[in-house]
Amino acid sequence: MGAYFAATSWRGPEFPLGVILALGATLLLGIVLEFVACGILYGRDHLDHVLATSALILFSRRGAADLGPAGLALPLPPADGCRSRS
């Protein structure tokens, strides 16, 4: 999530500020998730923790894909650039 926050924050010369803000946002998200999702599972079976964290991973990946910026389109290099030049 930290990488997602940094990638969706400012670009260009303000990027270091965006990284610092992404660190703070990731810290807050971690604290919230600890209390909301993981904290209530203490004292239960370890498989409950595994299932909860797996669900959090699935939800966060899907949310990032749905809400995040579209991927960058990069042109492919020419095919003859892969040949050895001997």
mmCIF file of the C-alpha atoms, coordinates in Angstrom:
data_MODEL
# 
_entry.id   MODEL 
# 
loop_
_atom_site.group_PDB 
_atom_site.id 
_atom_site.type_symbol 
_atom_site.label_atom_id 
_atom_site.label_alt_id 
_atom_site.label_comp_id 
_atom_site.label_asym_id 
_atom_site.label_entity_id 
_atom_site.label_seq_id 
_atom_site.pdbx_PDB_ins_code 
_atom_site.Cartn_x 
_atom_site.Cartn_y 
_atom_site.Cartn_z 
_atom_site.occupancy 
_atom_site.B_iso_or_equiv 
_atom_site.pdbx_formal_charge 
_atom_site.auth_seq_id 
_atom_site.auth_comp_id 
_atom_site.auth_asym_id 
_atom_site.auth_atom_id 
_atom_site.pdbx_PDB_model_num 
ATOM 1  C CA . MET A 1 1  ? 0.000   0.000   0.000   1.00 0.00 ? 1  MET A CA 1 
ATOM 2  C CA . GLY A 1 2  ? 2.924   2.310   0.603   1.00 0.00 ? 2  GLY A CA 1 
ATOM 3  C CA . ALA A 1 3  ? 4.033   1.924   -3.005  1.00 0.00 ? 3  ALA A CA 1 
ATOM 4  C CA . TYR A 1 4  ? 0.474   2.580   -4.170  1.00 0.00 ? 4  TYR A CA 1 
ATOM 5  C CA . PHE A 1 5  ? 0.242   5.736   -2.079  1.00 0.00 ? 5  PHE A CA 1 
ATOM 6  C CA . ALA A 1 6  ? 3.620   6.939   -3.375  1.00 0.00 ? 6  ALA A CA 1 
ATOM 7  C CA . ALA A 1 7  ? 2.720   6.177   -6.996  1.00 0.00 ? 7  ALA A CA 1 
ATOM 8  C CA . THR A 1 8  ? -0.573  8.043   -6.791  1.00 0.00 ? 8  THR A CA 1 
ATOM 9  C CA . SER A 1 9  ? 0.910   11.038  -5.003  1.00 0.00 ? 9  SER A CA 1 
ATOM 10 C CA . TRP A 1 10 ? 2.739   13.932  -6.584  1.00 0.00 ? 10 TRP A CA 1 
ATOM 11 C CA . ARG A 1 11 ? 5.084   13.407  -9.472  1.00 0.00 ? 11 ARG A CA 1 
ATOM 12 C CA . GLY A 1 12 ? 8.024   15.466  -10.571 1.00 0.00 ? 12 GLY A CA 1 
ATOM 13 C CA . PRO A 1 13 ? 9.999   17.644  -8.161  1.00 0.00 ? 13 PRO A CA 1 
ATOM 14 C CA . GLU A 1 14 ? 7.391   17.170  -5.411  1.00 0.00 ? 14 GLU A CA 1 
ATOM 15 C CA . PHE A 1 15 ? 7.862   13.384  -5.421  1.00 0.00 ? 15 PHE A CA 1 
ATOM 16 C CA . PRO A 1 16 ? 10.000  13.290  -2.212  1.00 0.00 ? 16 PRO A CA 1 
ATOM 17 C CA . LEU A 1 17 ? 7.183   15.069  -0.389  1.00 0.00 ? 17 LEU A CA 1 
ATOM 18 C CA . GLY A 1 18 ? 4.758   12.519  -1.812  1.00 0.00 ? 18 GLY A CA 1 
ATOM 19 C CA . VAL A 1 19 ? 6.918   9.676   -0.495  1.00 0.00 ? 19 VAL A CA 1 
ATOM 20 C CA . ILE A 1 20 ? 6.945   11.217  2.985   1.00 0.00 ? 20 ILE A CA 1 
ATOM 21 C CA . LEU A 1 21 ? 3.158   11.615  2.885   1.00 0.00 ? 21 LEU A CA 1 
ATOM 22 C CA . ALA A 1 22 ? 2.846   8.021   1.634   1.00 0.00 ? 22 ALA A CA 1 
ATOM 23 C CA . LEU A 1 23 ? 4.828   6.834   4.663   1.00 0.00 ? 23 LEU A CA 1 
ATOM 24 C CA . GLY A 1 24 ? 2.401   8.603   6.973   1.00 0.00 ? 24 GLY A CA 1 
ATOM 25 C CA . ALA A 1 25 ? -0.640  7.268   5.121   1.00 0.00 ? 25 ALA A CA 1 
ATOM 26 C CA . THR A 1 26 ? 0.751   3.735   5.258   1.00 0.00 ? 26 THR A CA 1 
ATOM 27 C CA . LEU A 1 27 ? 1.383   4.084   8.993   1.00 0.00 ? 27 LEU A CA 1 
ATOM 28 C CA . LEU A 1 28 ? -2.199  5.202   9.587   1.00 0.00 ? 28 LEU A CA 1 
ATOM 29 C CA . LEU A 1 29 ? -3.576  2.409   7.426   1.00 0.00 ? 29 LEU A CA 1 
ATOM 30 C CA . GLY A 1 30 ? -1.503  -0.147  9.334   1.00 0.00 ? 30 GLY A CA 1 
ATOM 31 C CA . ILE A 1 31 ? -2.744  1.124   12.682  1.00 0.00 ? 31 ILE A CA 1 
ATOM 32 C CA . VAL A 1 32 ? -6.369  1.047   11.530  1.00 0.00 ? 32 VAL A CA 1 
ATOM 33 C CA . LEU A 1 33 ? -6.023  -2.453  10.110  1.00 0.00 ? 33 LEU A CA 1 
ATOM 34 C CA . GLU A 1 34 ? -4.367  -3.656  13.307  1.00 0.00 ? 34 GLU A CA 1 
ATOM 35 C CA . PHE A 1 35 ? -7.278  -2.520  15.443  1.00 0.00 ? 35 PHE A CA 1 
ATOM 36 C CA . VAL A 1 36 ? -10.091 -3.335  13.023  1.00 0.00 ? 36 VAL A CA 1 
ATOM 37 C CA . ALA A 1 37 ? -9.015  -6.592  11.402  1.00 0.00 ? 37 ALA A CA 1 
ATOM 38 C CA . CYS A 1 38 ? -6.087  -8.201  13.199  1.00 0.00 ? 38 CYS A CA 1 
ATOM 39 C CA . GLY A 1 39 ? -6.496  -7.062  16.783  1.00 0.00 ? 39 GLY A CA 1 
ATOM 40 C CA . ILE A 1 40 ? -9.793  -8.862  17.253  1.00 0.00 ? 40 ILE A CA 1 
ATOM 41 C CA . LEU A 1 41 ? -8.194  -12.161 16.211  1.00 0.00 ? 41 LEU A CA 1 
ATOM 42 C CA . TYR A 1 42 ? -5.665  -12.342 19.046  1.00 0.00 ? 42 TYR A CA 1 
ATOM 43 C CA . GLY A 1 43 ? -6.219  -15.451 21.125  1.00 0.00 ? 43 GLY A CA 1 
ATOM 44 C CA . ARG A 1 44 ? -7.780  -17.341 18.221  1.00 0.00 ? 44 ARG A CA 1 
ATOM 45 C CA . ASP A 1 45 ? -6.333  -20.023 15.995  1.00 0.00 ? 45 ASP A CA 1 
ATOM 46 C CA . HIS A 1 46 ? -3.469  -19.012 13.719  1.00 0.00 ? 46 HIS A CA 1 
ATOM 47 C CA . LEU A 1 47 ? -5.460  -20.058 10.649  1.00 0.00 ? 47 LEU A CA 1 
ATOM 48 C CA . ASP A 1 48 ? -7.907  -17.256 11.403  1.00 0.00 ? 48 ASP A CA 1 
ATOM 49 C CA . HIS A 1 49 ? -5.000  -14.815 11.098  1.00 0.00 ? 49 HIS A CA 1 
ATOM 50 C CA . VAL A 1 50 ? -3.916  -16.390 7.819   1.00 0.00 ? 50 VAL A CA 1 
ATOM 51 C CA . LEU A 1 51 ? -7.407  -16.148 6.358   1.00 0.00 ? 51 LEU A CA 1 
ATOM 52 C CA . ALA A 1 52 ? -7.872  -12.560 7.528   1.00 0.00 ? 52 ALA A CA 1 
ATOM 53 C CA . THR A 1 53 ? -4.565  -11.349 6.125   1.00 0.00 ? 53 THR A CA 1 
ATOM 54 C CA . SER A 1 54 ? -5.172  -13.195 2.851   1.00 0.00 ? 54 SER A CA 1 
ATOM 55 C CA . ALA A 1 55 ? -8.554  -11.483 2.564   1.00 0.00 ? 55 ALA A CA 1 
ATOM 56 C CA . LEU A 1 56 ? -6.960  -8.100  3.291   1.00 0.00 ? 56 LEU A CA 1 
ATOM 57 C CA . ILE A 1 57 ? -4.419  -8.712  0.521   1.00 0.00 ? 57 ILE A CA 1 
ATOM 58 C CA . LEU A 1 58 ? -7.170  -9.603  -1.961  1.00 0.00 ? 58 LEU A CA 1 
ATOM 59 C CA . PHE A 1 59 ? -9.286  -6.587  -1.031  1.00 0.00 ? 59 PHE A CA 1 
ATOM 60 C CA . SER A 1 60 ? -6.367  -4.159  -1.176  1.00 0.00 ? 60 SER A CA 1 
ATOM 61 C CA . ARG A 1 61 ? -5.133  -5.457  -4.545  1.00 0.00 ? 61 ARG A CA 1 
ATOM 62 C CA . ARG A 1 62 ? -8.624  -5.290  -6.043  1.00 0.00 ? 62 ARG A CA 1 
ATOM 63 C CA . GLY A 1 63 ? -9.223  -1.844  -4.586  1.00 0.00 ? 63 GLY A CA 1 
ATOM 64 C CA . ALA A 1 64 ? -5.919  -0.568  -5.928  1.00 0.00 ? 64 ALA A CA 1 
ATOM 65 C CA . ALA A 1 65 ? -6.739  -1.958  -9.359  1.00 0.00 ? 65 ALA A CA 1 
ATOM 66 C CA . ASP A 1 66 ? -10.225 -0.430  -9.369  1.00 0.00 ? 66 ASP A CA 1 
ATOM 67 C CA . LEU A 1 67 ? -9.380  2.956   -7.872  1.00 0.00 ? 67 LEU A CA 1 
ATOM 68 C CA . GLY A 1 68 ? -5.808  3.423   -9.009  1.00 0.00 ? 68 GLY A CA 1 
ATOM 69 C CA . PRO A 1 69 ? -4.388  5.051   -12.088 1.00 0.00 ? 69 PRO A CA 1 
ATOM 70 C CA . ALA A 1 70 ? -4.292  3.137   -15.337 1.00 0.00 ? 70 ALA A CA 1 
ATOM 71 C CA . GLY A 1 71 ? -1.070  1.390   -16.204 1.00 0.00 ? 71 GLY A CA 1 
ATOM 72 C CA . LEU A 1 72 ? 1.529   3.177   -18.248 1.00 0.00 ? 72 LEU A CA 1 
ATOM 73 C CA . ALA A 1 73 ? 1.695   2.234   -21.915 1.00 0.00 ? 73 ALA A CA 1 
ATOM 74 C CA . LEU A 1 74 ? 5.301   1.828   -22.995 1.00 0.00 ? 74 LEU A CA 1 
ATOM 75 C CA . PRO A 1 75 ? 6.272   1.239   -26.621 1.00 0.00 ? 75 PRO A CA 1 
ATOM 76 C CA . LEU A 1 76 ? 8.087   -1.992  -27.373 1.00 0.00 ? 76 LEU A CA 1 
ATOM 77 C CA . PRO A 1 77 ? 11.668  -1.762  -28.613 1.00 0.00 ? 77 PRO A CA 1 
ATOM 78 C CA . PRO A 1 78 ? 12.345  -2.855  -32.181 1.00 0.00 ? 78 PRO A CA 1 
ATOM 79 C CA . ALA A 1 79 ? 12.702  -6.626  -32.594 1.00 0.00 ? 79 ALA A CA 1 
ATOM 80 C CA . ASP A 1 80 ? 16.113  -6.372  -34.292 1.00 0.00 ? 80 ASP A CA 1 
ATOM 81 C CA . GLY A 1 81 ? 17.593  -4.769  -31.161 1.00 0.00 ? 81 GLY A CA 1 
ATOM 82 C CA . CYS A 1 82 ? 17.680  -8.190  -29.477 1.00 0.00 ? 82 CYS A CA 1 
ATOM 83 C CA . ARG A 1 83 ? 20.093  -9.790  -31.953 1.00 0.00 ? 83 ARG A CA 1 
ATOM 84 C CA . SER A 1 84 ? 23.717  -10.145 -31.066 1.00 0.00 ? 84 SER A CA 1 
ATOM 85 C CA . ARG A 1 85 ? 25.984  -7.768  -32.953 1.00 0.00 ? 85 ARG A CA 1 
ATOM 86 C CA . SER A 1 86 ? 28.906  -9.973  -33.797 1.00 0.00 ? 86 SER A CA 1 
# 
